[in-house]
Amino acid sequence: MFVKIEGTGSFLPERVVDNFEIATKVDTSDEWIQTRTGVKTRHIAGEKDTVASMATEAARRAVRDAGISPEEIDMIIVSTVSAEQTLPCVACEVQKALDARSASAFDVNSACSGFITGYQIAAGQMKAGLIRTALVIGSECLSENVDWTDRGTCILFGDGAGATILRADCRPEEIQIPAVLHADGSKGHVLTCSVGHGKDKVPFADYYQMDGREIFKFAVKKVPEVIGEILEKSGQEVDEIDYFILHQANRRIIESIAKRLHQDESKFPMNIMDNGNISSACIPMLLDQLRREGRLEPGTKLVIAGFGAGLTWGGFYLEW
Ligand code: COA
């Protein structure tokens, strides 16, 4: 009775940048980065990789995995904060590349909560009986907007895309969406970037500026709270959940959330070590990885939660 994820796919650029290479650009070390963030390597887009090209490749793999034809897709949602252009939207470029003629297409920007937001929009459309099949993608080329002289941010981010095919396994009126979304715009200043919108009109620089400590505190407080809300809505107990799929911002954030929930860390899969923080792409990429590893079986209980710039946070419960 849920909106299920029937196919997953992901794309990572070829070029891998490890912490030792970062340490040749800024005053840092592999040891500091690993200890404070968990990140060992990240993938950085090549000349031909764009937000749209990465989204399209991840989408092709998800479509193949779901065993559907692109013509069956009714809606394409791309979550991104790093599109190279404002118009046309990335989702329309994906629609064109896949030749998904029946699909509507639009982008969402709620930063690292973007995949969560996209899922909830698509699920709501399914419950309203307006669509049957959705393609929800997170695609990011964050390296373009990183200040490579700022050791407080450049150590964290990477590029890539993750895609999912969503379908309900029941009639629209039977669909349950145990989900929540929150925002606190009054804290927007803790993570900013003005790329593409005329920097003289807004008070932000054209690269990511971040108060890392504030975001850290926000995440370890709000994510356990939002997980509590999701559990209440789904009628599940925390111990019944098989995996907590969280946005991959910092290994220590995830460890601290696991501790607050009194759950074993093995229930919190991570890919931050290999990929860094890829904003809205982290969660669909992690789902794709778990699926390929055979760790998601029918009935596996998941709580999926994201948080990030805006500030925004939220999540949902899903049985695989
Ligand atoms: N290498 C070495 N030293 C560094 C460093 C780096 N890359 N970055 C910061 N430092 C230094 C600081 O200058 C500071 O030095 P000081 O004590 O002499 O002033 C010291 O390390 C501690 O800095 P602090 O900012 O308190 O470190 P931290 O433990 O909070 O780690 C982050 C910094 C950015 C890794 C961490 O705050 C974080 O991950 N926050 C969340 C960010 C996030 O998730 N953003 C995306 C949102 S979705």
Residues whose N, C-alpha, C, O or C-beta is under 5 A from the ligand:
A	BS01	COA	D27 T28 S29 W32 R36 T37 C112 R151 G152 I155 G212 R213 I215 F216 A249 N250 F307 G308 A309
